């Protein structure tokens, strides 16, 4: 079953809000920019994470130093999952943020 357009946008919006909360509640020095449904996280080191929505495919896309990563929403686990590696978005973010900053953040709720 594929996501409806409205449900897809609700899920992406909720995910981006949670991400903003996690970064806002952390001690990391990051700049968060939200524009036209795209969330950009800029780290002190110059690294960035850019979260955007690919509406036609109903995917959440993440642009990182390592390239573009595409996530499908898994209704069973209620999590975003990489369409290639099946790694969960929260697990990947924890790894990327630690790589970029040396800090550990908890993305389990993503």
C-alpha positions in Angstrom: 0.0 0.0 0.0 1.5 3.3 -1.0 1.1 6.5 1.1 -1.4 9.1 0.1 0.0 12.5 -0.7 -1.5 14.0 2.4 -0.2 11.2 4.7 3.3 11.5 3.0 3.5 15.2 3.7 2.2 14.8 7.3 4.9 12.1 7.9 7.7 14.3 6.4 6.5 17.4 8.3 6.4 15.4 11.6 9.9 13.9 11.0 11.4 17.3 10.2 9.8 18.8 13.3 11.3 16.0 15.5 14.7 16.5 13.9 14.5 20.2 14.7 13.6 19.4 18.3 16.5 16.9 18.6 19.0 19.4 17.3 17.5 22.3 19.3 17.7 20.3 22.5 21.3 19.2 21.9 24.4 21.2 22.8 25.6 21.2 19.2 26.2 24.4 17.4 24.0 24.0 14.4 22.0 26.3 12.1 18.6 25.0 11.1 16.9 26.3 8.0 13.4 25.3 7.0 12.3 26.5 3.5 9.7 25.2 1.1 9.6 21.8 2.9 13.4 21.4 2.9 15.2 21.2 6.2 18.9 22.1 6.2 21.1 21.3 9.2 24.5 23.2 9.0 27.2 22.1 11.4 30.0 24.2 12.8 32.4 22.2 10.7 30.7 23.2 7.5 29.1 19.8 7.0 25.4 19.8 6.1 22.5 17.4 6.1 19.7 18.4 3.8 16.3 16.7 4.1 13.9 17.0 1.2 10.8 15.3 0.0 10.4 13.5 -3.3 6.7 13.7 -3.6 6.3 11.6 -6.8 8.2 8.6 -5.2 6.8 9.3 -1.7 10.4 9.3 -0.4 12.3 11.4 2.1 15.7 12.3 0.7 18.8 13.0 2.6 21.8 14.8 1.1 25.0 14.2 3.1 28.7 14.4 2.4 28.6 10.8 1.3 25.9 11.5 -1.3 22.1 11.2 -1.6 20.2 8.7 0.3 16.5 7.8 -0.2 14.1 6.6 2.4 10.8 4.9 2.2 8.3 4.9 5.0 7.7 1.5 6.5 4.2 1.3 7.9 5.0 -1.8 10.0 7.9 -0.3 11.9 6.6 3.3 11.5 10.1 4.4 10.5 11.9 5.7 7.5 14.1 3.1 5.9 16.8 3.4 3.3 15.7 2.0 0.0 19.1 0.4 -0.6 20.6 -0.7 2.7 17.3 -0.9 4.7 19.1 1.1 7.5 16.7 3.2 9.5 16.9 7.0 9.2 17.5 7.4 12.9 20.4 4.9 12.9 22.0 6.6 9.9 21.6 10.1 11.4 23.2 9.0 14.7 26.2 7.7 12.8 26.5 10.7 10.5 26.2 13.3 13.3 28.8 11.4 15.4 31.1 11.4 12.3 30.5 15.1 11.7 30.7 16.3 15.3 32.1 13.6 17.6 28.8 13.9 19.6 26.2 11.2 20.2 22.6 12.2 19.6 19.5 10.0 20.1 17.4 9.7 17.0 15.4 6.6 18.1 12.1 8.5 17.8 12.7 9.3 14.1 
